[in-house]
Amino acid sequence: MSCTHDHNCEDHECSSDWSLYKHIDLPKVSALNESVSGSVKSVFKAWEQRFTSDVKIKSISIVGGPDGTSPSKLRVFINREGIDFSDAESMQAVQEWELAENLQGVLEYQTRYSKFQSVGNITLHFPESFGGDTTQIRYIGFKGEATQLKRDVVATIVYEIRPNPSDHKTKAETGGGFSQVD
C-alpha cells in the first residue's frame, strides 16, 4: 500500500499493523463547533479501513489545511466524556503539543506512552491555528496497540453491609462439617 509520503507503508510502521483506525467507534466521534455537522467522522481514515476497544496510543498524526488553517497546538484529554470548550480551556490536559504545519502527513507526535494506556475515550482540543480564520483538519491518525478489552458500564452493584444468612449456604447445608454461627 502506498501512502502520501515517500515510501511503501507495508515496509514501515505506517502499515495497518500499527494503525488504530479499526478500533475507533465512529458513531461516537463528535466535534464542537463543526461547520458541517458530523463532518469530523470523515477526518478519521485508515491506511486500510475503523476505538471499539481500549487502546494504547504511541503517537498521533495531524494533517491540517493550507494557508495558515492548520492547527498549531493540540491538547489531549483521555477517558473524560462530555468535555465542552469551557472544560477544554480550563482543564489540565494529559499532554500538549506545539504542532508544525504537516500538509504531507509525514510528522507524528509521540505520546507520553505511560499516560496513554487503556484509552477508551479521547478528546482532542485544537485551540490555535497558524493564523487562519478557521482551523482545518484533513486527517487524524493514531498509532498504538489495541488491548482487546472493552469497558462496559456496570449498571447495578449490590454491596452487603450486613449479610443476609438466607442468601448464603453454609457448609452444613452443603454437606460440610461446619454450621452457621450468628
Phi, psi and omega per residue, in radians:
M1 nan 2.413 -3.117
S2 -1.804 2.349 3.109
C3 -1.930 -2.983 -3.037
T4 -1.381 -0.134 3.094
H5 -1.775 -3.011 -2.870
D6 -1.606 0.675 3.057
H7 -2.675 2.977 3.075
N8 -1.508 2.087 -3.052
C9 -1.133 -0.432 3.125
E10 -1.084 -0.433 -3.136
D11 -1.646 -0.012 -3.093
H12 -2.304 3.105 -3.117
E13 -1.304 0.190 3.073
C14 -1.405 -0.229 -3.012
S15 -1.114 2.893 -3.084
S16 -1.128 -0.247 3.080
D17 -1.056 -0.513 -3.101
W18 -1.827 -0.287 -3.118
S19 -1.231 2.400 3.122
L20 -1.711 0.126 -3.074
Y21 -0.942 -0.738 -3.075
K22 -1.181 -0.171 3.138
H23 -1.814 0.064 3.109
I24 -1.487 2.244 3.107
D25 -1.539 1.495 -3.011
L26 -0.947 -0.641 3.112
P27 -1.068 -0.364 -3.129
K28 -1.666 -0.014 3.127
V29 -1.358 2.287 3.113
S30 -2.502 2.818 3.103
A31 -2.430 2.523 3.056
L32 -1.512 2.506 3.012
N33 1.134 0.587 3.058
E34 -1.220 2.496 3.059
S35 -1.365 -0.508 3.062
V36 -2.158 2.018 -3.084
S37 -0.959 2.257 3.111
G38 1.447 -0.048 -3.076
S39 -1.193 -0.345 3.135
V40 -1.053 -0.516 -3.128
K41 -1.075 -0.512 -3.132
S42 -1.351 -0.188 3.126
V43 -1.277 -0.536 -3.129
F44 -1.480 2.033 -3.120
K45 -2.351 2.667 -3.137
A46 -1.886 2.774 2.967
W47 -1.198 -0.557 3.020
E48 -1.955 -1.287 -3.056
Q49 -2.421 nan nan
R50 nan nan nan
F51 nan 1.673 2.997
T52 -1.597 -0.091 3.035
S53 -2.350 2.829 3.087
D54 -1.097 2.565 -3.079
V55 -2.322 2.850 2.990
K56 -1.958 2.036 -3.057
I57 -1.707 2.133 3.131
K58 -1.625 -0.647 -3.124
S59 -2.697 2.799 3.133
I60 -2.249 2.414 3.075
S61 -2.130 2.328 -3.138
I62 -2.197 2.195 3.017
V63 -1.956 2.097 -3.113
G64 -1.781 -3.037 -3.119
G65 -1.575 2.998 -3.118
P66 -1.426 3.088 2.994
D67 0.998 0.743 3.075
G68 1.397 0.101 -3.111
T69 -1.566 -0.083 3.081
S70 -1.183 2.520 3.083
P71 -1.178 2.477 3.134
S72 -1.840 -0.145 -3.126
K73 -2.541 2.500 3.100
L74 -2.300 2.280 3.036
R75 -2.116 2.335 -3.062
V76 -2.120 2.383 3.068
F77 -2.148 2.398 3.127
I78 -2.122 2.554 3.079
N79 0.944 0.662 3.084
R80 -2.298 1.767 -3.104
E81 -1.491 2.719 3.028
G82 1.353 0.399 3.129
I83 -1.293 2.316 3.049
D84 -1.947 -3.097 -3.092
F85 -1.033 -0.732 -3.139
S86 -1.058 -0.798 3.104
D87 -1.074 -0.832 -3.078
A88 -1.066 -0.602 -3.141
E89 -1.367 -0.496 -3.058
S90 -1.745 -0.385 -3.084
M91 -1.434 2.694 3.029
Q92 -1.336 2.133 3.112
A93 -1.330 2.690 3.051
V94 -1.163 -0.667 3.087
Q95 -2.741 2.596 3.090
E96 -2.232 2.590 3.089
W97 -2.319 2.497 2.859
E98 -1.552 2.113 -3.043
L99 -1.645 2.692 2.978
A100 -1.802 2.719 3.063
E101 -1.144 2.153 -2.990
N102 -2.211 1.181 -3.057
L103 -1.305 -0.362 -3.094
Q104 -1.732 -0.147 3.125
G105 1.352 0.479 -3.088
V106 -1.684 -0.223 -3.096
L107 -1.701 2.465 3.024
E108 -2.226 2.530 3.113
Y109 -1.919 2.030 -3.112
Q110 -1.247 2.415 3.084
T111 -1.526 2.836 2.888
R112 -1.348 1.597 -2.905
Y113 -0.890 -0.653 -3.121
S114 -1.120 -0.432 3.123
K115 -1.491 -0.273 -3.038
F116 -1.925 0.674 3.061
Q117 -1.655 2.560 3.048
S118 0.942 0.868 3.126
V119 -1.503 2.065 3.085
G120 -1.880 -0.287 -3.119
N121 -2.637 2.354 3.123
I122 -2.337 2.377 3.065
T123 -2.064 2.202 3.116
L124 -1.871 2.189 3.139
H125 -2.010 2.132 3.133
F126 -1.941 1.510 -3.024
P127 -1.336 -0.294 -3.061
E128 -2.479 2.682 3.016
S129 -2.112 -3.100 3.121
F130 -1.495 0.563 3.026
G131 1.907 -0.138 3.124
G132 -1.244 2.779 3.103
D133 -1.175 -0.490 3.115
T134 -2.221 2.948 3.039
T135 -1.956 2.220 3.103
Q136 -1.946 2.381 3.063
I137 -2.199 2.145 -3.104
R138 -1.748 -0.400 -3.097
Y139 -2.759 2.432 2.961
I140 -2.250 2.186 3.121
G141 -2.214 2.511 3.089
F142 -2.110 2.373 3.001
K143 -2.040 2.480 -3.141
G144 2.888 -2.595 -3.087
E145 -2.332 2.499 3.012
A146 -1.532 2.450 3.134
T147 -1.553 -0.207 -3.083
Q148 1.155 0.204 3.064
L149 -1.874 2.293 3.116
K150 -1.973 2.240 3.101
R151 -1.322 2.248 3.026
D152 -1.958 2.455 3.117
V153 -1.261 2.299 3.077
V154 -1.449 2.076 -3.042
A155 -1.432 -0.757 -3.069
T156 -2.416 2.252 3.058
I157 -2.237 2.305 3.130
V158 -2.021 2.142 3.083
Y159 -1.923 2.418 3.093
E160 -1.712 2.096 3.040
I161 -1.435 -0.706 3.064
R162 -2.285 2.133 -3.080
P163 -1.117 2.539 3.034
N164 -1.703 1.910 -3.050
P165 -0.962 -0.500 -3.121
S166 -1.243 -0.267 3.100
D167 -1.463 -0.174 -3.018
H168 -2.196 2.348 3.066
K169 -1.535 2.472 3.075
T170 -1.720 2.923 3.121
K171 -1.115 -0.518 3.120
A172 -1.135 -0.647 3.138
E173 -1.285 -0.438 -3.109
T174 -1.773 0.137 3.104
G175 1.683 0.079 3.135
G176 -1.408 3.082 -3.072
G177 -1.617 0.167 -3.101
F178 -1.999 2.662 3.069
S179 -2.057 2.883 -3.094
Q180 -1.318 2.408 3.107
V181 -2.081 2.214 3.115
D182 -1.688 nan nan
